[in-house]
Amino acid sequence: MDDRLKSFLRSKIRSAGRQYADAKRAYDNARKAALADLPQDEEGKARIVCRRYAERRAVELDTEARPACFDPEHPDCEGCVRDVRDGRIETW
């Protein structure tokens, strides 16, 4: 393959990689901003209904949008995190 062609392809692939990273960053920022739409208590904790115990809870969310009570080995907790991220979590 010609060196000019390699250089051209490499620059286009890098450009596409940068565009992908920018789009991903924008998506992540928008998703975190959407979390602010969850109702909050007076301490700023998100008011959600726990899927695991079917009870109302006021919880803090970490940087990955997981409630503080999150248990990675429990399927209800995994579903709760998906619902929080998708904006479908039941609130009070």
N, CA and C of each residue as an Amber inpcrd file, in Angstrom:
protein
   276
   0.8360000  -1.1660000   0.0000000   0.0000000   0.0000000   0.0000000
   0.8930000   1.2450000   0.0000000   0.4960000   2.2210000  -0.7290000
   1.2300000   3.4800000  -0.8530000   1.2670000   4.2050000   0.4990000
   2.4110000   4.8370000   0.8310000   2.5580000   5.5590000   2.1000000
   1.5550000   6.6950000   2.2320000   1.2550000   7.3600000   1.1210000
   0.2800000   8.4560000   1.1730000  -1.1080000   7.9230000   1.5180000
  -1.4530000   6.7640000   0.9750000  -2.7460000   6.1490000   1.2610000
  -2.8150000   5.7270000   2.7330000  -1.7480000   5.1420000   3.2400000
  -1.7030000   4.7570000   4.6590000  -1.8820000   5.9780000   5.5490000
  -1.1800000   7.0350000   5.2230000  -1.2640000   8.2550000   6.0060000
  -2.6780000   8.8400000   5.9590000  -3.2690000   8.8330000   4.7710000
  -4.6300000   9.3400000   4.6120000  -5.6140000   8.5130000   5.4440000
  -5.5270000   7.1960000   5.3360000  -6.4340000   6.3250000   6.0920000
  -6.2410000   6.4950000   7.5980000  -4.9890000   6.5830000   8.0170000
  -4.7060000   6.7520000   9.4460000  -5.3170000   8.0490000   9.9690000
  -5.1830000   9.1330000   9.2030000  -5.7380000  10.4140000   9.6580000
  -7.2650000  10.3660000   9.6970000  -7.8940000   9.6920000   8.7360000
  -9.3520000   9.5900000   8.7280000  -9.8530000   8.7250000   9.8920000
  -9.1370000   7.6700000  10.1870000  -9.5230000   6.8070000  11.3100000
  -9.3630000   7.5470000  12.6280000  -8.2950000   8.3060000  12.7920000
  -8.1150000   9.1190000  14.0040000  -9.2270000  10.1500000  14.1480000
  -9.5650000  10.7890000  13.0410000 -10.6320000  11.7840000  13.0630000
 -11.9590000  11.1450000  13.4750000 -12.2450000   9.9760000  12.9240000
 -13.4740000   9.2630000  13.2910000 -13.4510000   8.8750000  14.7710000
 -12.2990000   8.4670000  15.2750000 -12.1680000   8.1230000  16.6890000
 -12.4120000   9.3220000  17.5880000 -11.8950000  10.4790000  17.1980000
 -12.1280000  11.7010000  17.9790000 -13.6030000  12.0900000  17.9560000
 -14.2320000  11.9710000  16.7920000 -15.6550000  12.2990000  16.6960000
 -16.4850000  11.3520000  17.5630000 -16.1330000  10.0830000  17.5670000
 -16.8340000   9.1100000  18.4070000 -16.6620000   9.4610000  19.8800000
 -15.4450000   9.7830000  20.2880000 -15.1870000  10.1360000  21.6880000
 -15.9630000  11.3930000  22.0820000 -16.0260000  12.3760000  21.1960000
 -16.7820000  13.5990000  21.4760000 -18.2750000  13.2930000  21.6180000
 -18.7960000  12.4650000  20.7360000 -20.2150000  12.1130000  20.7940000
 -20.5290000  11.3270000  22.0620000 -19.6530000  10.4190000  22.4220000
 -19.8570000   9.6270000  23.6390000 -19.8260000  10.5230000  24.8720000
 -18.8850000  11.4540000  24.9160000 -18.7820000  12.3790000  26.0400000
 -20.0400000  13.2330000  26.1450000 -20.5410000  13.7140000  25.0050000
 -21.7580000  14.5360000  25.0090000 -22.9520000  13.7210000  25.4940000
 -23.0300000  12.4660000  25.0680000 -24.1210000  11.5970000  25.5080000
 -24.0530000  11.3690000  27.0150000 -22.8710000  11.0660000  27.5240000
 -22.7190000  10.8330000  28.9630000 -23.0950000  12.0730000  29.7670000
 -22.6720000  13.2380000  29.3140000 -23.0110000  14.4710000  30.0130000
 -24.5150000  14.7210000  29.9990000 -25.1600000  14.4460000  28.8820000
 -26.6080000  14.6360000  28.7920000 -27.3380000  13.6620000  29.6990000
 -26.8550000  12.4300000  29.7610000 -27.4930000  11.4270000  30.6180000
 -27.3870000  11.8390000  32.0850000 -26.2270000  12.3160000  32.4960000
 -26.0660000  12.7570000  33.8870000 -26.9300000  13.9830000  34.1710000
 -27.0680000  14.8600000  33.2080000 -27.9220000  16.0290000  33.3940000
 -29.3770000  15.6050000  33.5410000 -29.7650000  14.5680000  32.8370000
 -31.1410000  14.0790000  32.9350000 -31.4250000  13.5120000  34.3220000
 -30.4010000  13.0420000  34.9950000 -30.5910000  12.5180000  36.3450000
 -31.0790000  13.5970000  37.2970000 -30.7540000  14.8310000  37.0020000
 -31.1870000  15.9330000  37.8520000 -32.7030000  16.0830000  37.8300000
 -33.3590000  15.4790000  36.8450000 -34.8130000  15.5590000  36.7580000
 -35.5050000  14.6320000  37.7460000 -34.7590000  13.7900000  38.4380000
 -35.3660000  12.9400000  39.4560000 -35.7940000  13.8070000  40.6300000
 -36.9360000  13.5050000  41.2160000 -37.3350000  14.2810000  42.3970000
 -36.3190000  14.0890000  43.5150000 -36.0930000  15.1410000  44.2840000
 -35.0980000  15.0880000  45.3450000 -35.7190000  15.4830000  46.6660000
 -35.1540000  14.9520000  47.7480000 -35.6030000  15.3580000  49.0800000
 -34.8430000  16.6180000  49.4840000 -35.0660000  17.0730000  50.7020000
 -34.4440000  18.3150000  51.1550000 -32.9280000  18.2260000  51.2660000
 -32.3710000  17.0060000  51.3100000 -30.9170000  16.8230000  51.3820000
 -30.2920000  16.6250000  50.0030000 -31.1060000  16.6780000  48.9550000
 -30.6010000  16.5160000  47.5990000 -30.4780000  15.0690000  47.1540000
 -31.0430000  14.1470000  47.9120000 -31.0030000  12.7400000  47.5250000
 -32.1670000  12.4380000  46.5880000 -31.9270000  11.5390000  45.6280000
 -32.9700000  11.1530000  44.6800000 -34.0130000  10.3000000  45.3910000
 -35.2750000  10.5940000  45.1190000 -36.3710000   9.8310000  45.7190000
 -36.8290000   8.7780000  44.7200000 -36.4720000   7.5330000  44.9720000
 -36.8340000   6.4360000  44.0810000 -37.5720000   5.3580000  44.8630000
 -38.2130000   4.4570000  44.1270000 -38.8320000   3.2870000  44.7370000
 -37.9050000   2.1080000  44.4640000 -37.4130000   1.4930000  45.5300000
 -36.4770000   0.3770000  45.4320000 -37.1720000  -0.8320000  44.8150000
 -36.6040000  -1.3670000  43.7560000 -37.1780000  -2.5500000  43.1140000
 -36.9410000  -3.8040000  43.9390000 -35.8440000  -3.8280000  44.6550000
 -35.4890000  -5.0210000  45.4250000 -36.4160000  -5.2160000  46.6260000
 -36.6780000  -4.1360000  47.3580000 -37.4930000  -4.2310000  48.5690000
 -38.8580000  -3.5730000  48.4220000 -39.1590000  -3.0160000  47.2530000
 -40.4410000  -2.3680000  46.9760000 -40.7820000  -1.3420000  48.0530000
 -39.8310000  -0.4500000  48.3140000 -40.0620000   0.5920000  49.3060000
 -39.5060000   1.9130000  48.7940000 -40.0510000   2.9950000  49.3210000
 -39.5620000   4.3230000  48.9640000 -38.2220000   4.5660000  49.6410000
 -37.2880000   5.1440000  48.8760000 -35.9730000   5.4550000  49.4280000
 -35.4810000   6.7840000  48.8930000 -34.7510000   7.4750000  49.7160000
 -34.0210000   8.6700000  49.2840000 -32.5550000   8.2720000  49.2660000
 -31.9620000   8.2450000  48.0730000 -30.6050000   7.7400000  47.9280000
 -29.7320000   8.7190000  47.1520000 -28.4520000   8.6540000  47.4250000
 -27.4790000   9.4030000  46.6330000 -27.1050000   8.5440000  45.4310000
 -26.8520000   9.1980000  44.3030000 -26.4030000   8.5030000  43.1010000
 -24.9210000   8.7590000  42.9270000 -24.1820000   7.6990000  42.5460000
 -22.7550000   7.9000000  42.2960000 -22.5480000   8.4190000  40.8790000
 -21.3160000   8.5400000  40.4690000 -21.0040000   9.1020000  39.1510000
 -21.4620000   8.2190000  38.0030000 -21.7640000   6.9630000  38.2960000
 -22.2450000   6.0480000  37.2620000 -23.7530000   5.8500000  37.3490000
 -24.4440000   6.7470000  38.0390000 -25.9030000   6.7410000  38.1880000
 -26.4100000   5.5110000  38.9310000 -25.6150000   5.0320000  39.8680000
 -26.0500000   3.8990000  40.6900000 -26.4340000   4.4080000  42.0750000
 -27.5780000   3.9420000  42.6060000 -27.9410000   4.3240000  43.9750000
 -26.9160000   3.7890000  44.9710000 -26.8050000   4.4630000  46.1120000
 -25.8370000   4.0570000  47.1340000 -26.1110000   2.6340000  47.6340000
 -27.3610000   2.1740000  47.5500000 -27.7220000   0.8420000  48.0380000
 -27.4930000  -0.2420000  46.9810000 -26.8990000   0.0900000  45.8540000
 -26.7100000  -0.8380000  44.7340000 -25.8890000  -2.0600000  45.1180000
 -26.4210000  -3.2560000  44.7780000 -25.7240000  -4.5310000  44.9700000
 -25.5030000  -5.1350000  43.5870000 -24.2630000  -5.1770000  43.0900000
 -24.0230000  -5.6350000  41.7220000 -24.3870000  -7.0980000  41.4720000
 -24.5920000  -7.8580000  42.5080000 -24.9080000  -9.2710000  42.3350000
 -26.4080000  -9.5480000  42.3710000 -27.2250000  -8.5280000  42.5570000
 -28.6700000  -8.7410000  42.6500000 -29.3520000  -8.2420000  41.3780000
 -30.1740000  -9.0850000  40.7360000 -30.8000000  -8.6910000  39.4700000
 -31.7520000  -7.5030000  39.5960000 -32.4490000  -7.3680000  40.7260000
 -33.3310000  -6.2110000  40.9000000 -32.5290000  -4.9190000  40.9330000
 -31.3590000  -4.9540000  41.5540000 -30.5030000  -3.7640000  41.6060000
 -29.9980000  -3.4000000  40.2130000 -29.6530000  -4.4100000  39.4310000
 -29.2040000  -4.1450000  38.0610000 -30.3280000  -3.5120000  37.2490000
 -31.5580000  -4.0100000  37.4310000 -32.7120000  -3.4360000  36.7410000
 -32.9820000  -2.0140000  37.1890000 -32.8010000  -1.7580000  38.4680000
 -32.9980000  -0.4160000  39.0090000 -32.0300000   0.5660000  38.3480000
 -30.7760000   0.1820000  38.2420000 -29.7710000   1.0590000  37.6270000
 -30.1250000   1.3310000  36.1710000 -30.5580000   0.2950000  35.4440000
 -30.9700000   0.5030000  34.0450000 -32.1360000   1.4820000  33.9750000
 -33.0930000   1.3330000  34.8870000 -34.2470000   2.2320000  34.8900000
 -33.8530000   3.6670000  35.2250000 -32.9390000   3.8490000  36.1660000
 -32.4670000   5.1920000  36.5040000 -31.8120000   5.8130000  35.2770000
 -30.9560000   5.0650000  34.6110000 -30.2430000   5.5880000  33.4380000
 -31.1790000   5.8900000  32.2910000 -32.2370000   5.0600000  32.1370000
 -33.1780000   5.2640000  31.0440000 -34.2870000   6.2530000  31.3930000
 -34.3170000   6.7410000  32.6420000 -35.3320000   7.6880000  33.0530000
 -36.6940000   7.0700000  33.3050000 -36.7200000   5.7540000  33.5550000
 -37.9900000   5.0480000  33.7800000 -38.1890000   4.6330000  35.2290000
 -37.3340000   5.0830000  36.1230000 -37.4200000   4.6520000  37.5100000
 -38.6690000   5.2260000  38.1610000 -39.3050000   4.4240000  39.0060000
 -40.4820000   4.8960000  39.7300000 -40.0140000   5.8080000  40.8470000
 -40.6620000   6.9480000  40.9880000 -40.2670000   7.9250000  41.9910000
 -41.4510000   8.2500000  42.8900000 -41.1960000   9.0190000  43.9210000
 -42.2640000   9.4760000  44.8340000 -42.0510000  10.8950000  45.2290000
